[in-house]
Amino acid sequence: MTLSRTQLAQFVDHTLLKPEATPADVEALIAEAADLGVFSVCVSPSMLPVTVPEGLAVAVVCGFPSGKHHSSIKAAEAAMSIAQGADEVDMVIDIAAAREGRFDEVQADVAAVRKAVPEGAILKVIIESAALSDEGIVGACQAAEAAGADFVKTSTGFHPAGGATVEAVRLMRETVGDRLGVKASGGIRTAEDALAMIDAGATRLGLSGTRAVLDGTGSTDSY
């Protein structure tokens, strides 16, 4: 696969989710995102509202990073984020429910947030793929799709089990077909990593070290 630097940048949610992040850090993130030409910035909901240049989307996380929040709390957080200007919400499921095969509960959790995220706003569902078996990944993706999600997403980037893998992305893409987007996030640090995820089926990438990925191994033209 060959992508120009500009094309690769448009896959990217430029992300800052560190708990110590300040408003000044977020302002710097937005400025860098505009310079790099990425698709969006992804921030914590407490950082909203933010001012972004035209063409740059705003994503926030919800129930992050543990997913161990009541669905009503996740829904309220998502609704407030949209009201404060977010275009996209990346919610975390209850990982234990997926690990134990309680996919009806996963679906209900996602559905509660979907109800709070109006039509036209994007809902991504973080399944924490590294913490799940293949069966868990498939079941979580199916539950997310049944609940009306727009994307399934591999990881928070905060779980000790790890982040995105090519194998998980491929399995997620096989499960949702071309009906949903697939976002790979967590541990993607090079252009080669990014392209491998896209080749496996990712249509969005969550990156915190975006400039380093786009710089690749010295090339500034294409990958």
N, C-alpha and C positions, 0 to 999 in steps of 0.2 A: 504494500500500500504506500502510495506517495501522497502526502498532503503538504500544502504550503504552510508556512508559519501562520499566516492569517487564517487559513482553514482550520488548523489544529486549535488555534485560540478560541474559535467559536464553539468548540466542544466543552469549554471550561467554565465551571463555577469556581471563581477565585475566592478562596475560603479563609476565614479567620474566626475560629471558635474557641480560642484559648480563654479560660476563665478570667485571666488577668488582662484581657484586651480592654483598651480604653477608647473613648470616642475619638481621640486623636489617632489611635491605631486604625480605627475604621475609616477615618477620613483618608489616611495614607493608603489603605487597601483600595478604596474607591479610585483614588488618583492613579494608582498603579494599574488597576483593572482597565481604566480608560486608555492608559498608555499602551497596554498589551493587546487591547482589542478583544477581550474575552466576552463570553455570553452574559455572565452575571457575577455578582458578588454574593457570597453566602455568609451570613452573620447570625449572631444570637438575637433572639427577639427583643431582648432588653436594650439593644443598640438602636432600635427603631424609634422615631422615623429618621431616615437618612435622605440626603439629596444626592442624586446620581445624574450624570449626563444622559441626554437622550440616547436611547438604544441599548443602555445597560440595564439588565433586569436585576431585581433584588429577590434573593431567596433567604429564607430563615429556617432554622431547625425548630422542632416541636417534640416535647417529651424527651429531650436530649440530655445526656447521652444514654441513659439507662433504659428508657422506655417503661419504667416502673411507675407510671403515673396513671391515675384514673382516666378513663376515656373522656369523661366530661371536662377534666382539666386540660387534656390535650386539645380538645375541641375549642375550649375557650381561648387557649393560647394561640391556636391557629387563626381563629376569628379576629382576635385583637391584632395579630400580625398583618392580616390582610387589610384591616381597617387603617393601619398605620403605614400602608404603602407597599407591603410585600407583594410580589407577583407569584411567588412559588413557596410552598411549604414542604420541608423534608421531615417527616415524622418517623419516630422510632417505635416499632412494635414491642409488645411484651415478648422478649426472647424466650423466656421459660415456656410460655404457651406454645410457641412454635416447636421448641425442643421436645415437648411432651405430646405433640400431635393434636393440640387443642386448636385446630385451625378455625373452628367456628368462632372462638373468642378473638382470634387474630382478625378475622373478617369483621366482626362487630366493632372492634377497636378502630380499624381503618374507616369503617363506614361512618362512625361518629365524627371523625375528623373531616371526612369527605363532605358530610352534611354542612359543616361549618366553613368549608372552603368553596366559595361560589364558583359557578360556571365561568370559565375563562381564566381562572387561576389554576396553577399546576400543583398537583399533589404527588409527591414522591414518597415512597415507603421504604424505610431502611430496615432490612431484615437481619443485619449482622451475620452475613453468610459464613464467616469463619467460625462462628460458634454453632453452626447447624450441620447436620448430616445432609447428604444429597436429597434425601426424602424430605427433610425439613425445609431445605431451600425451595424445592418444588412446591410443597404445600403452602409455604408462606407466600410465594409468588402467586399461586392460584387464589389464595384468600384475598390478597391485595387487589388482584384484577377483578374478582367478584364484587369487591366493595367499591369499585369505581376509581381506583388509582390511575394516574397517568404514567407513572414510572415506578419501577422497583430499583432499589439502590443497595449496593453490597454492604456498606459499613459506615459506622460513625467515625472511625479512625481512632477511637478511644478504647476499644475493647482489647484486653490482653491476648485474645485468640488471634488477632491480626486484622489485616485489611482486605482489600480486593485481591482476588487471584483470577488469572485467565480462565481457569477451570470453572470457577463459580459464575463468572460473567457469561461464559458459554452456556452453562446449564440454565441460567436465568433467561437468556435469550431464547433457548430452545423451548422453555416453558411458556413464555408470553408471546412468542412469535413476533410478528410485526405490529401487534395490537398496542403494546406499551413501550415506552422508552426504558432503557437500562442505564443506570448511572453507576460507574465504578469509582470508588472513593476509598482512600486509606492506603498509604504506602506507595503511591505512584510518584516516583521521583525523577524519572528520566524520560526523554522522548521515546526511547525504545519501549519502556513500560506503557506509556500512553498509547502508542500505536498498537501494541499487543492487545490492550483492552478493547480498542476500537475494532480491531480485526476479529476479536471474539464476539463482538456484538454490542459493545457499549455505544450509546448515543450521547452520553454526557460524562464528563470527568470532574470529580471533585478534587481540586489541587490547592495546597497551601504554598508550595514552592513552584508556583506557575512560571516565573521568569526562568528558573533553571531548567524546567522541562522544555520550554519553548526555545531556549538557547541551545538545547541538545548538546552535541559534542563539538561545538564550534560552528555549526552551520546556522545561518540566519535566513536561509532561503526556503528550503523544502526538506521533507523527511520521507 
